[in-house]
Amino acid sequence: MNGLSLEPLTAENLPFVRMIDRSDVPLEYVDGADVLWELTQYGQEHHCLGCTFAVKYGEGYIGALLIGEAIPWETDPPQMQKEPFWRLMCFVMDRAYRGRGLGSQVLEMAVSQVYSQFGVRPIALGCHRENVGAARFYERHGFKRTDAMEGNDIYFLRYPPAGQ
């Protein structure tokens, strides 16, 4: 896909992920690379299913995200408390590469890889209530806004297409 690829986030590529320009995305909206790394290590230590990806484009790293087995939280929407689901976290793309459709490709590539590796489940994510652009992005990708919130984050849910 035009030099776009997903690699596992590792100690070796973490320094490059830390350099992604996300200067216009406050940490209140999306956690940074160090929190992403902590979540990744937690998941590995506790044998959670899922993947943390470093997004590579050409020779550089331009994004990161985690799609992992959801550990239940008290704030989860009621409909998600009935079945296992994936949680999408820490998705950020470098400022210079947004608006080109790359984030859309990355999201769908990541979902597809997690589905093929670990199985198809609904996906939940939290989106800061003031992050209108991200909310529109997720809605374009089949996520539905819920009434559930965790702090300032609104929960969005995406169910797999019928037959998957």
Rosetta constraint file for C-alpha pairs under 8 A:
AtomPair CA 1 CA 5 HARMONIC 7.53 0.50
AtomPair CA 3 CA 56 HARMONIC 7.70 0.50
AtomPair CA 3 CA 57 HARMONIC 5.32 0.50
AtomPair CA 3 CA 58 HARMONIC 4.97 0.50
AtomPair CA 4 CA 55 HARMONIC 7.31 0.50
AtomPair CA 4 CA 56 HARMONIC 5.78 0.50
AtomPair CA 4 CA 57 HARMONIC 4.51 0.50
AtomPair CA 4 CA 58 HARMONIC 6.67 0.50
AtomPair CA 4 CA 102 HARMONIC 7.99 0.50
AtomPair CA 4 CA 106 HARMONIC 7.98 0.50
AtomPair CA 5 CA 55 HARMONIC 6.00 0.50
AtomPair CA 5 CA 56 HARMONIC 5.21 0.50
AtomPair CA 5 CA 57 HARMONIC 6.43 0.50
AtomPair CA 5 CA 106 HARMONIC 7.98 0.50
AtomPair CA 6 CA 53 HARMONIC 5.72 0.50
AtomPair CA 6 CA 54 HARMONIC 5.88 0.50
AtomPair CA 6 CA 55 HARMONIC 4.86 0.50
AtomPair CA 6 CA 56 HARMONIC 6.14 0.50
AtomPair CA 6 CA 106 HARMONIC 7.65 0.50
AtomPair CA 6 CA 109 HARMONIC 7.90 0.50
AtomPair CA 6 CA 110 HARMONIC 7.47 0.50
AtomPair CA 7 CA 53 HARMONIC 5.37 0.50
AtomPair CA 7 CA 54 HARMONIC 5.21 0.50
AtomPair CA 7 CA 55 HARMONIC 6.40 0.50
AtomPair CA 7 CA 56 HARMONIC 7.19 0.50
AtomPair CA 8 CA 51 HARMONIC 6.99 0.50
AtomPair CA 8 CA 52 HARMONIC 5.79 0.50
AtomPair CA 8 CA 53 HARMONIC 4.71 0.50
AtomPair CA 8 CA 54 HARMONIC 5.91 0.50
AtomPair CA 9 CA 13 HARMONIC 6.39 0.50
AtomPair CA 9 CA 14 HARMONIC 6.45 0.50
AtomPair CA 9 CA 37 HARMONIC 7.75 0.50
AtomPair CA 9 CA 52 HARMONIC 5.64 0.50
AtomPair CA 9 CA 53 HARMONIC 5.14 0.50
AtomPair CA 9 CA 54 HARMONIC 5.03 0.50
AtomPair CA 9 CA 64 HARMONIC 8.00 0.50
AtomPair CA 10 CA 14 HARMONIC 5.87 0.50
AtomPair CA 11 CA 15 HARMONIC 7.60 0.50
AtomPair CA 13 CA 17 HARMONIC 6.44 0.50
AtomPair CA 13 CA 54 HARMONIC 7.51 0.50
AtomPair CA 14 CA 18 HARMONIC 6.15 0.50
AtomPair CA 14 CA 33 HARMONIC 7.41 0.50
AtomPair CA 14 CA 37 HARMONIC 7.75 0.50
AtomPair CA 15 CA 19 HARMONIC 6.66 0.50
AtomPair CA 16 CA 20 HARMONIC 6.97 0.50
AtomPair CA 16 CA 60 HARMONIC 7.93 0.50
AtomPair CA 16 CA 61 HARMONIC 6.29 0.50
AtomPair CA 17 CA 33 HARMONIC 6.52 0.50
AtomPair CA 17 CA 54 HARMONIC 6.79 0.50
AtomPair CA 17 CA 61 HARMONIC 6.15 0.50
AtomPair CA 17 CA 62 HARMONIC 7.32 0.50
AtomPair CA 17 CA 63 HARMONIC 6.84 0.50
AtomPair CA 17 CA 64 HARMONIC 7.02 0.50
AtomPair CA 18 CA 32 HARMONIC 7.68 0.50
AtomPair CA 18 CA 33 HARMONIC 5.45 0.50
AtomPair CA 18 CA 34 HARMONIC 7.64 0.50
AtomPair CA 20 CA 61 HARMONIC 7.08 0.50
AtomPair CA 20 CA 62 HARMONIC 5.96 0.50
AtomPair CA 20 CA 63 HARMONIC 6.73 0.50
AtomPair CA 20 CA 93 HARMONIC 7.45 0.50
AtomPair CA 20 CA 94 HARMONIC 5.21 0.50
AtomPair CA 20 CA 95 HARMONIC 7.92 0.50
AtomPair CA 21 CA 93 HARMONIC 7.98 0.50
AtomPair CA 21 CA 94 HARMONIC 4.89 0.50
AtomPair CA 21 CA 95 HARMONIC 5.56 0.50
AtomPair CA 21 CA 96 HARMONIC 7.53 0.50
AtomPair CA 22 CA 26 HARMONIC 7.90 0.50
AtomPair CA 22 CA 92 HARMONIC 7.36 0.50
AtomPair CA 22 CA 93 HARMONIC 7.19 0.50
AtomPair CA 22 CA 94 HARMONIC 5.65 0.50
AtomPair CA 22 CA 95 HARMONIC 5.69 0.50
AtomPair CA 23 CA 95 HARMONIC 7.60 0.50
AtomPair CA 24 CA 95 HARMONIC 7.47 0.50
AtomPair CA 25 CA 29 HARMONIC 6.46 0.50
AtomPair CA 25 CA 30 HARMONIC 6.96 0.50
AtomPair CA 26 CA 30 HARMONIC 6.69 0.50
AtomPair CA 27 CA 31 HARMONIC 5.05 0.50
AtomPair CA 27 CA 32 HARMONIC 6.37 0.50
AtomPair CA 28 CA 128 HARMONIC 7.39 0.50
AtomPair CA 29 CA 127 HARMONIC 7.01 0.50
AtomPair CA 29 CA 128 HARMONIC 5.26 0.50
AtomPair CA 29 CA 131 HARMONIC 6.78 0.50
AtomPair CA 30 CA 90 HARMONIC 5.47 0.50
AtomPair CA 30 CA 91 HARMONIC 7.05 0.50
AtomPair CA 30 CA 92 HARMONIC 7.13 0.50
AtomPair CA 31 CA 35 HARMONIC 6.09 0.50
AtomPair CA 31 CA 36 HARMONIC 7.01 0.50
AtomPair CA 31 CA 90 HARMONIC 5.47 0.50
AtomPair CA 32 CA 36 HARMONIC 6.36 0.50
AtomPair CA 32 CA 90 HARMONIC 7.00 0.50
AtomPair CA 33 CA 37 HARMONIC 6.07 0.50
AtomPair CA 33 CA 64 HARMONIC 7.99 0.50
AtomPair CA 33 CA 90 HARMONIC 7.97 0.50
AtomPair CA 34 CA 38 HARMONIC 6.24 0.50
AtomPair CA 35 CA 39 HARMONIC 6.16 0.50
AtomPair CA 36 CA 40 HARMONIC 6.13 0.50
AtomPair CA 36 CA 52 HARMONIC 8.00 0.50
AtomPair CA 36 CA 65 HARMONIC 7.75 0.50
AtomPair CA 36 CA 66 HARMONIC 7.42 0.50
AtomPair CA 36 CA 90 HARMONIC 6.30 0.50
AtomPair CA 37 CA 41 HARMONIC 6.17 0.50
AtomPair CA 38 CA 42 HARMONIC 6.12 0.50
AtomPair CA 39 CA 43 HARMONIC 6.14 0.50
AtomPair CA 40 CA 44 HARMONIC 6.26 0.50
AtomPair CA 40 CA 52 HARMONIC 6.38 0.50
AtomPair CA 40 CA 66 HARMONIC 7.79 0.50
AtomPair CA 41 CA 45 HARMONIC 6.06 0.50
AtomPair CA 42 CA 46 HARMONIC 6.11 0.50
AtomPair CA 43 CA 47 HARMONIC 5.81 0.50
AtomPair CA 43 CA 48 HARMONIC 4.81 0.50
AtomPair CA 43 CA 49 HARMONIC 7.42 0.50
AtomPair CA 43 CA 68 HARMONIC 7.87 0.50
AtomPair CA 44 CA 48 HARMONIC 6.28 0.50
AtomPair CA 48 CA 68 HARMONIC 7.08 0.50
AtomPair CA 48 CA 69 HARMONIC 5.91 0.50
AtomPair CA 49 CA 68 HARMONIC 5.81 0.50
AtomPair CA 49 CA 69 HARMONIC 5.18 0.50
AtomPair CA 49 CA 118 HARMONIC 6.87 0.50
AtomPair CA 50 CA 66 HARMONIC 7.58 0.50
AtomPair CA 50 CA 67 HARMONIC 5.58 0.50
AtomPair CA 50 CA 68 HARMONIC 3.93 0.50
AtomPair CA 50 CA 69 HARMONIC 5.81 0.50
AtomPair CA 50 CA 86 HARMONIC 7.92 0.50
AtomPair CA 50 CA 114 HARMONIC 6.23 0.50
AtomPair CA 50 CA 118 HARMONIC 7.10 0.50
AtomPair CA 51 CA 66 HARMONIC 5.82 0.50
AtomPair CA 51 CA 67 HARMONIC 5.57 0.50
AtomPair CA 51 CA 68 HARMONIC 6.01 0.50
AtomPair CA 51 CA 114 HARMONIC 6.81 0.50
AtomPair CA 52 CA 64 HARMONIC 7.43 0.50
AtomPair CA 52 CA 65 HARMONIC 5.78 0.50
AtomPair CA 52 CA 66 HARMONIC 4.16 0.50
AtomPair CA 52 CA 67 HARMONIC 6.39 0.50
AtomPair CA 52 CA 68 HARMONIC 7.72 0.50
AtomPair CA 53 CA 64 HARMONIC 5.44 0.50
AtomPair CA 53 CA 65 HARMONIC 5.40 0.50
AtomPair CA 53 CA 66 HARMONIC 6.17 0.50
AtomPair CA 53 CA 110 HARMONIC 7.73 0.50
AtomPair CA 54 CA 61 HARMONIC 6.78 0.50
AtomPair CA 54 CA 62 HARMONIC 7.84 0.50
AtomPair CA 54 CA 63 HARMONIC 6.02 0.50
AtomPair CA 54 CA 64 HARMONIC 4.56 0.50
AtomPair CA 54 CA 65 HARMONIC 6.94 0.50
AtomPair CA 55 CA 61 HARMONIC 5.57 0.50
AtomPair CA 55 CA 62 HARMONIC 5.62 0.50
AtomPair CA 55 CA 63 HARMONIC 4.67 0.50
AtomPair CA 55 CA 64 HARMONIC 5.43 0.50
AtomPair CA 55 CA 106 HARMONIC 7.45 0.50
AtomPair CA 56 CA 60 HARMONIC 5.60 0.50
AtomPair CA 56 CA 61 HARMONIC 4.34 0.50
AtomPair CA 56 CA 62 HARMONIC 5.87 0.50
AtomPair CA 56 CA 63 HARMONIC 7.19 0.50
AtomPair CA 57 CA 61 HARMONIC 6.11 0.50
AtomPair CA 57 CA 62 HARMONIC 6.46 0.50
AtomPair CA 62 CA 93 HARMONIC 5.71 0.50
AtomPair CA 62 CA 94 HARMONIC 4.96 0.50
AtomPair CA 62 CA 97 HARMONIC 7.10 0.50
AtomPair CA 63 CA 91 HARMONIC 7.37 0.50
AtomPair CA 63 CA 92 HARMONIC 5.46 0.50
AtomPair CA 63 CA 93 HARMONIC 4.14 0.50
AtomPair CA 63 CA 94 HARMONIC 5.77 0.50
AtomPair CA 64 CA 90 HARMONIC 7.09 0.50
AtomPair CA 64 CA 91 HARMONIC 5.65 0.50
AtomPair CA 64 CA 92 HARMONIC 5.70 0.50
AtomPair CA 64 CA 93 HARMONIC 6.72 0.50
AtomPair CA 65 CA 88 HARMONIC 7.31 0.50
AtomPair CA 65 CA 89 HARMONIC 6.11 0.50
AtomPair CA 65 CA 90 HARMONIC 5.19 0.50
AtomPair CA 65 CA 91 HARMONIC 4.16 0.50
AtomPair CA 65 CA 92 HARMONIC 6.64 0.50
AtomPair CA 66 CA 87 HARMONIC 7.88 0.50
AtomPair CA 66 CA 88 HARMONIC 5.70 0.50
AtomPair CA 66 CA 89 HARMONIC 5.17 0.50
AtomPair CA 66 CA 90 HARMONIC 6.28 0.50
AtomPair CA 66 CA 91 HARMONIC 6.89 0.50
AtomPair CA 67 CA 86 HARMONIC 6.22 0.50
AtomPair CA 67 CA 87 HARMONIC 5.55 0.50
AtomPair CA 67 CA 88 HARMONIC 4.50 0.50
AtomPair CA 67 CA 89 HARMONIC 6.43 0.50
AtomPair CA 67 CA 110 HARMONIC 7.58 0.50
AtomPair CA 67 CA 111 HARMONIC 7.53 0.50
AtomPair CA 67 CA 114 HARMONIC 7.27 0.50
AtomPair CA 68 CA 86 HARMONIC 5.32 0.50
AtomPair CA 68 CA 87 HARMONIC 5.40 0.50
AtomPair CA 68 CA 88 HARMONIC 6.70 0.50
AtomPair CA 69 CA 84 HARMONIC 7.80 0.50
AtomPair CA 69 CA 85 HARMONIC 6.46 0.50
AtomPair CA 69 CA 86 HARMONIC 4.84 0.50
AtomPair CA 69 CA 87 HARMONIC 6.23 0.50
AtomPair CA 70 CA 84 HARMONIC 7.16 0.50
AtomPair CA 70 CA 85 HARMONIC 5.77 0.50
AtomPair CA 70 CA 86 HARMONIC 5.13 0.50
AtomPair CA 70 CA 87 HARMONIC 5.13 0.50
AtomPair CA 72 CA 76 HARMONIC 6.92 0.50
AtomPair CA 72 CA 81 HARMONIC 7.41 0.50
AtomPair CA 75 CA 148 HARMONIC 7.09 0.50
AtomPair CA 75 CA 149 HARMONIC 6.65 0.50
AtomPair CA 75 CA 150 HARMONIC 5.71 0.50
AtomPair CA 76 CA 80 HARMONIC 6.41 0.50
AtomPair CA 76 CA 81 HARMONIC 6.87 0.50
AtomPair CA 76 CA 148 HARMONIC 7.06 0.50
AtomPair CA 76 CA 149 HARMONIC 7.92 0.50
AtomPair CA 76 CA 150 HARMONIC 7.92 0.50
AtomPair CA 76 CA 155 HARMONIC 7.81 0.50
AtomPair CA 77 CA 81 HARMONIC 6.88 0.50
AtomPair CA 77 CA 146 HARMONIC 7.47 0.50
AtomPair CA 77 CA 147 HARMONIC 7.86 0.50
AtomPair CA 77 CA 148 HARMONIC 5.37 0.50
AtomPair CA 77 CA 149 HARMONIC 7.97 0.50
AtomPair CA 77 CA 155 HARMONIC 7.26 0.50
AtomPair CA 78 CA 82 HARMONIC 7.43 0.50
AtomPair CA 80 CA 84 HARMONIC 7.42 0.50
AtomPair CA 80 CA 85 HARMONIC 7.08 0.50
AtomPair CA 84 CA 121 HARMONIC 6.76 0.50
AtomPair CA 84 CA 122 HARMONIC 7.69 0.50
AtomPair CA 85 CA 121 HARMONIC 5.07 0.50
AtomPair CA 85 CA 122 HARMONIC 4.97 0.50
AtomPair CA 85 CA 123 HARMONIC 5.66 0.50
AtomPair CA 85 CA 124 HARMONIC 7.17 0.50
AtomPair CA 86 CA 121 HARMONIC 6.31 0.50
AtomPair CA 86 CA 122 HARMONIC 6.16 0.50
AtomPair CA 86 CA 123 HARMONIC 4.60 0.50
AtomPair CA 86 CA 124 HARMONIC 6.25 0.50
AtomPair CA 87 CA 123 HARMONIC 5.58 0.50
AtomPair CA 87 CA 124 HARMONIC 4.93 0.50
AtomPair CA 87 CA 125 HARMONIC 5.74 0.50
AtomPair CA 88 CA 123 HARMONIC 6.71 0.50
AtomPair CA 88 CA 124 HARMONIC 6.19 0.50
AtomPair CA 88 CA 125 HARMONIC 5.12 0.50
AtomPair CA 89 CA 125 HARMONIC 6.49 0.50
AtomPair CA 89 CA 126 HARMONIC 7.68 0.50
AtomPair CA 93 CA 97 HARMONIC 6.77 0.50
AtomPair CA 93 CA 98 HARMONIC 6.51 0.50
AtomPair CA 93 CA 103 HARMONIC 6.71 0.50
AtomPair CA 94 CA 98 HARMONIC 6.70 0.50
AtomPair CA 97 CA 102 HARMONIC 7.12 0.50
AtomPair CA 98 CA 102 HARMONIC 6.97 0.50
AtomPair CA 98 CA 103 HARMONIC 6.83 0.50
AtomPair CA 99 CA 103 HARMONIC 7.98 0.50
AtomPair CA 101 CA 105 HARMONIC 6.45 0.50
AtomPair CA 102 CA 106 HARMONIC 6.06 0.50
AtomPair CA 103 CA 107 HARMONIC 6.06 0.50
AtomPair CA 104 CA 108 HARMONIC 6.30 0.50
AtomPair CA 104 CA 141 HARMONIC 7.76 0.50
AtomPair CA 105 CA 109 HARMONIC 5.97 0.50
AtomPair CA 106 CA 110 HARMONIC 6.01 0.50
AtomPair CA 107 CA 111 HARMONIC 6.17 0.50
AtomPair CA 108 CA 112 HARMONIC 5.97 0.50
AtomPair CA 109 CA 113 HARMONIC 6.12 0.50
AtomPair CA 110 CA 114 HARMONIC 6.19 0.50
AtomPair CA 111 CA 115 HARMONIC 6.01 0.50
AtomPair CA 112 CA 116 HARMONIC 6.09 0.50
AtomPair CA 113 CA 117 HARMONIC 6.02 0.50
AtomPair CA 114 CA 118 HARMONIC 5.66 0.50
AtomPair CA 114 CA 119 HARMONIC 6.93 0.50
AtomPair CA 114 CA 120 HARMONIC 7.87 0.50
AtomPair CA 115 CA 119 HARMONIC 4.47 0.50
AtomPair CA 115 CA 120 HARMONIC 4.71 0.50
AtomPair CA 115 CA 121 HARMONIC 7.47 0.50
AtomPair CA 116 CA 120 HARMONIC 7.51 0.50
AtomPair CA 120 CA 160 HARMONIC 6.95 0.50
AtomPair CA 120 CA 164 HARMONIC 6.75 0.50
AtomPair CA 121 CA 159 HARMONIC 7.22 0.50
AtomPair CA 121 CA 160 HARMONIC 6.59 0.50
AtomPair CA 122 CA 157 HARMONIC 7.05 0.50
AtomPair CA 122 CA 158 HARMONIC 5.63 0.50
AtomPair CA 122 CA 159 HARMONIC 4.46 0.50
AtomPair CA 122 CA 160 HARMONIC 5.84 0.50
AtomPair CA 123 CA 157 HARMONIC 5.70 0.50
AtomPair CA 123 CA 158 HARMONIC 5.15 0.50
AtomPair CA 123 CA 159 HARMONIC 6.52 0.50
AtomPair CA 124 CA 155 HARMONIC 6.74 0.50
AtomPair CA 124 CA 156 HARMONIC 5.66 0.50
AtomPair CA 124 CA 157 HARMONIC 4.56 0.50
AtomPair CA 124 CA 158 HARMONIC 6.50 0.50
AtomPair CA 125 CA 155 HARMONIC 5.63 0.50
AtomPair CA 125 CA 156 HARMONIC 5.36 0.50
AtomPair CA 125 CA 157 HARMONIC 6.68 0.50
AtomPair CA 126 CA 149 HARMONIC 7.77 0.50
AtomPair CA 126 CA 150 HARMONIC 7.52 0.50
AtomPair CA 126 CA 153 HARMONIC 5.07 0.50
AtomPair CA 126 CA 154 HARMONIC 5.32 0.50
AtomPair CA 126 CA 155 HARMONIC 4.53 0.50
AtomPair CA 126 CA 156 HARMONIC 6.20 0.50
AtomPair CA 127 CA 131 HARMONIC 6.76 0.50
AtomPair CA 127 CA 134 HARMONIC 7.12 0.50
AtomPair CA 127 CA 135 HARMONIC 6.52 0.50
AtomPair CA 127 CA 153 HARMONIC 4.86 0.50
AtomPair CA 127 CA 154 HARMONIC 5.26 0.50
AtomPair CA 127 CA 155 HARMONIC 6.45 0.50
AtomPair CA 127 CA 156 HARMONIC 7.29 0.50
AtomPair CA 128 CA 152 HARMONIC 5.51 0.50
AtomPair CA 128 CA 153 HARMONIC 4.14 0.50
AtomPair CA 128 CA 154 HARMONIC 6.15 0.50
AtomPair CA 129 CA 152 HARMONIC 5.80 0.50
AtomPair CA 129 CA 153 HARMONIC 5.55 0.50
AtomPair CA 129 CA 154 HARMONIC 5.87 0.50
AtomPair CA 131 CA 135 HARMONIC 6.37 0.50
AtomPair CA 132 CA 136 HARMONIC 6.27 0.50
AtomPair CA 133 CA 137 HARMONIC 6.25 0.50
AtomPair CA 134 CA 138 HARMONIC 6.21 0.50
AtomPair CA 135 CA 139 HARMONIC 6.16 0.50
AtomPair CA 136 CA 140 HARMONIC 6.17 0.50
AtomPair CA 137 CA 141 HARMONIC 6.60 0.50
AtomPair CA 138 CA 142 HARMONIC 6.62 0.50
AtomPair CA 138 CA 143 HARMONIC 5.38 0.50
AtomPair CA 138 CA 144 HARMONIC 7.99 0.50
AtomPair CA 138 CA 156 HARMONIC 7.91 0.50
AtomPair CA 139 CA 143 HARMONIC 4.74 0.50
AtomPair CA 139 CA 144 HARMONIC 6.08 0.50
AtomPair CA 139 CA 145 HARMONIC 7.69 0.50
AtomPair CA 142 CA 158 HARMONIC 5.78 0.50
AtomPair CA 142 CA 159 HARMONIC 7.87 0.50
AtomPair CA 143 CA 156 HARMONIC 5.61 0.50
AtomPair CA 143 CA 157 HARMONIC 5.01 0.50
AtomPair CA 143 CA 158 HARMONIC 4.33 0.50
AtomPair CA 143 CA 159 HARMONIC 7.71 0.50
AtomPair CA 144 CA 156 HARMONIC 5.21 0.50
AtomPair CA 144 CA 157 HARMONIC 5.20 0.50
AtomPair CA 144 CA 158 HARMONIC 6.23 0.50
AtomPair CA 145 CA 154 HARMONIC 7.17 0.50
AtomPair CA 145 CA 155 HARMONIC 6.23 0.50
AtomPair CA 145 CA 156 HARMONIC 4.49 0.50
AtomPair CA 145 CA 157 HARMONIC 6.66 0.50
AtomPair CA 146 CA 154 HARMONIC 6.97 0.50
AtomPair CA 146 CA 155 HARMONIC 5.61 0.50
AtomPair CA 146 CA 156 HARMONIC 5.73 0.50
AtomPair CA 146 CA 157 HARMONIC 7.24 0.50
AtomPair CA 147 CA 154 HARMONIC 7.20 0.50
AtomPair CA 147 CA 155 HARMONIC 7.26 0.50
AtomPair CA 148 CA 154 HARMONIC 6.17 0.50
AtomPair CA 148 CA 155 HARMONIC 5.63 0.50
AtomPair CA 149 CA 153 HARMONIC 5.46 0.50
AtomPair CA 149 CA 154 HARMONIC 4.54 0.50
AtomPair CA 149 CA 155 HARMONIC 5.70 0.50
AtomPair CA 150 CA 154 HARMONIC 6.61 0.50
AtomPair CA 150 CA 155 HARMONIC 7.51 0.50
AtomPair CA 160 CA 164 HARMONIC 6.32 0.50
